[in-house]
């Protein structure tokens, strides 16, 4: 697997975005499982960080995280072309 260093940021984005609207319990469980298996951590603190966040605020934070930790912005620029 290439670029595994991006995995935590990508999983964080998925987990947090899942909490901005109607929550999908299966996505929560899969993300929690992945955090436990890959990083030896759970999503409890991450879930606390999501409480009280508006969708817009969460999306801004996720965008910043992905720009700093991944090449997602580059991907989106190529995808739009």
Residue frames as qw, qx, qy, qz and C-alpha x, y, z in Angstrom:
[[0.000, 0.891, 0.454, 0.000, 0.00, 0.00, 0.00],
 [0.437, 0.307, -0.001, 0.845, 1.41, 3.36, -1.00],
 [0.083, -0.455, 0.046, -0.885, 1.10, 6.63, 0.89],
 [0.538, -0.474, -0.694, 0.072, -0.15, 5.04, 4.08],
 [0.273, -0.153, -0.361, 0.879, 0.93, 8.19, 5.93],
 [0.261, -0.155, -0.211, -0.929, -2.21, 9.83, 4.52],
 [0.405, -0.325, -0.840, -0.159, -4.53, 7.17, 5.95],
 [0.238, -0.432, -0.630, 0.600, -5.11, 8.82, 9.32],
 [0.107, 0.277, -0.006, -0.955, -6.04, 12.19, 7.80],
 [0.370, -0.068, -0.651, -0.660, -8.37, 10.54, 5.28],
 [0.397, -0.377, -0.834, 0.074, -10.09, 8.44, 7.95],
 [0.125, -0.381, -0.433, 0.807, -10.41, 11.50, 10.17],
 [0.228, 0.128, -0.274, -0.926, -12.08, 13.39, 7.32],
 [0.435, -0.213, -0.773, -0.410, -14.53, 10.56, 6.65],
 [0.345, -0.387, -0.764, 0.385, -15.36, 10.15, 10.34],
 [0.046, -0.366, -0.279, 0.886, -15.92, 13.87, 10.93],
 [0.287, 0.063, -0.415, -0.861, -17.88, 14.49, 7.75],
 [0.376, -0.291, -0.863, -0.173, -20.12, 11.58, 8.68],
 [0.251, -0.482, -0.643, 0.539, -21.07, 13.55, 11.79],
 [0.012, 0.143, -0.060, -0.988, -22.12, 16.72, 9.94],
 [0.545, -0.057, -0.340, -0.764, -25.45, 15.37, 8.78],
 [0.913, -0.189, 0.028, -0.361, -27.42, 12.22, 9.30],
 [0.231, -0.599, 0.766, -0.041, -24.92, 9.91, 10.96],
 [0.849, 0.186, -0.441, -0.223, -24.27, 6.50, 9.43],
 [0.731, -0.559, 0.360, -0.151, -23.56, 4.08, 12.28],
 [0.953, 0.142, 0.152, 0.219, -21.78, 1.63, 9.98],
 [0.477, 0.718, -0.178, 0.475, -19.32, 4.32, 8.82],
 [0.374, -0.780, 0.345, -0.366, -18.68, 5.22, 12.48],
 [0.899, -0.303, 0.316, -0.031, -17.95, 1.59, 13.32],
 [0.855, 0.393, 0.045, 0.336, -15.69, 1.03, 10.31],
 [0.216, 0.811, -0.258, 0.479, -13.72, 4.20, 11.08],
 [0.574, -0.673, 0.370, -0.283, -13.40, 3.28, 14.75],
 [0.968, -0.043, 0.218, 0.113, -12.23, -0.21, 13.79],
 [0.681, 0.595, -0.071, 0.420, -9.66, 1.23, 11.35],
 [0.077, -0.834, 0.331, -0.435, -8.31, 3.67, 13.96],
 [0.775, -0.494, 0.361, -0.161, -7.98, 0.84, 16.48],
 [0.950, 0.123, 0.214, 0.194, -6.31, -1.59, 14.05],
 [0.620, 0.631, -0.027, 0.466, -4.04, 0.82, 12.18],
 [0.136, 0.689, -0.265, 0.661, -3.11, 3.32, 14.87],
 [0.468, -0.189, -0.736, 0.451, -3.90, 1.67, 18.21],
 [0.091, 0.081, 0.283, -0.951, -6.35, 4.47, 18.98],
 [0.147, 0.573, 0.806, -0.013, -10.09, 4.97, 19.08],
 [0.114, 0.509, 0.367, 0.770, -12.35, 7.76, 17.89],
 [0.344, -0.709, -0.562, 0.253, -13.61, 8.99, 21.28],
 [0.278, -0.534, -0.025, 0.798, -11.52, 12.19, 21.35],
 [0.083, 0.061, 0.570, 0.815, -12.21, 12.79, 17.68],
 [0.179, -0.608, -0.733, -0.246, -15.94, 12.44, 18.35],
 [0.306, -0.715, -0.375, 0.505, -15.70, 15.01, 21.15],
 [0.227, -0.301, 0.253, 0.891, -14.00, 17.44, 18.76],
 [0.015, -0.302, -0.700, -0.647, -16.97, 17.14, 16.40],
 [0.157, -0.664, -0.696, 0.223, -19.59, 18.10, 19.00],
 [0.041, -0.823, -0.254, 0.507, -21.13, 21.50, 18.42],
 [0.230, -0.298, 0.494, 0.784, -19.43, 22.05, 15.09],
 [0.602, 0.581, 0.127, -0.533, -21.48, 23.38, 12.20],
 [0.860, 0.330, 0.340, 0.187, -21.21, 21.61, 8.87],
 [0.417, 0.875, -0.091, 0.229, -19.43, 24.62, 7.37],
 [0.296, -0.814, 0.484, -0.128, -16.89, 24.84, 10.21],
 [0.820, -0.191, 0.536, 0.059, -16.23, 21.10, 10.02],
 [0.778, 0.556, 0.213, 0.201, -15.75, 21.24, 6.25],
 [0.179, 0.925, -0.277, 0.189, -13.25, 24.10, 6.62],
 [0.506, -0.635, 0.579, -0.071, -11.24, 22.17, 9.19],
 [0.870, 0.097, 0.476, 0.089, -11.33, 19.00, 7.09],
 [0.613, 0.771, 0.017, 0.171, -10.19, 20.90, 4.01],
 [0.063, -0.876, 0.449, -0.162, -7.27, 22.37, 5.95],
 [0.717, -0.373, 0.587, -0.034, -6.35, 18.95, 7.36],
 [0.858, 0.341, 0.362, 0.132, -6.42, 17.32, 3.94],
 [0.424, 0.876, -0.147, 0.177, -4.36, 20.12, 2.40],
 [0.233, -0.795, 0.537, -0.159, -1.71, 19.79, 5.12],
 [0.607, -0.334, 0.714, -0.098, -1.55, 16.00, 5.39],
 [0.702, 0.270, 0.648, 0.121, -2.46, 14.66, 1.94],
 [0.126, -0.157, 0.511, 0.835, -2.37, 15.41, -1.76],
 [0.266, 0.574, 0.763, -0.128, -6.17, 15.57, -1.94],
 [0.177, 0.796, 0.057, -0.576, -6.15, 19.17, -3.20],
 [0.001, 0.448, -0.696, -0.561, -3.91, 18.17, -6.11],
 [0.204, 0.220, 0.946, 0.126, -6.24, 15.25, -6.81],
 [0.251, 0.722, 0.539, -0.354, -9.27, 17.54, -6.87],
 [0.123, 0.720, -0.264, -0.630, -7.52, 19.96, -9.22],
 [0.029, -0.227, 0.866, 0.444, -6.72, 17.09, -11.59],
 [0.220, 0.393, 0.887, -0.102, -10.22, 15.64, -11.22],
 [0.251, 0.759, 0.310, -0.515, -11.84, 18.94, -12.18],
 [0.016, 0.548, -0.514, -0.660, -9.67, 19.25, -15.30]]
